[in-house]
Amino acid sequence: MNKKNDNGIYAIKFFVRGKPWIVVIDDIMVTAKYNNNVDYLIFASPQGNDDAFWAPLLEKAWAKVKGTYTASEAGFTATGLRAITGSPVFEHEFDGKNIDDISKYYGYMK
């Protein structure tokens, strides 16, 4: 997302159990007042040098899928990647003892 939606309404596609879900959210975020009585986002913050707003929007949409922000906490990276892309995700365990184990997968760590 390169610019803020003037209407404040976003539709985000996730893949849940292999099926596409369109989740519609608004741009009103949960905030709390901290030092100097300034509002801060409680959960994800805008990202990057340009304060892109995609992280809080994705988090809010995922919380809507799961039911609450609390239910959407933690989890596994693979689950999030699968939900965003709809593609299969594979994980490789690496114990750090043998650098050759990982270099055979990626070919650049020798």
Residue, then its C-alpha position, 0 to 999 in steps of 0.5 A: m500500500n503506497k498511500k492511505n485510502d481516503n475512505g478508510i476501508y480496506a479489503i485484505k485477502f487471506f487464505v484460510r484452510g486453503k480457501p480465499w477469505i476477503v476481510v474488510i476492515d476500517d483504519i481505526m486502530v486500538t491506541a493508548k495514551y503514553n508520555n505527553n498524552v500522545d496516542y500510540l498504537i498498542f499493537a503493530s506500528p507503521q513500518g519503514n522510513d515512510d511509515a507504511f501502514w500495512a503492518p497494523l492493517l494486516e494485524k487488524a484483519w488477521a485479528k478479525v479472522k481469529g476473533t480477537y487480537t489475543a487469539s491472533e497472538a504468537g503462532f508460527t511464521a509458516t502459518g502467517l506466510r501460508a495465510i498471506t500467500g496461499s502457497p505451501v510453506f516448508e520449514h527446515e530445522f537447523d541446529g547450528k552445529n554443522i554449517d554444511d547442513i544449511s549451505k546445501y539448502y542455500g549454497y552461500m554460507k561456505 
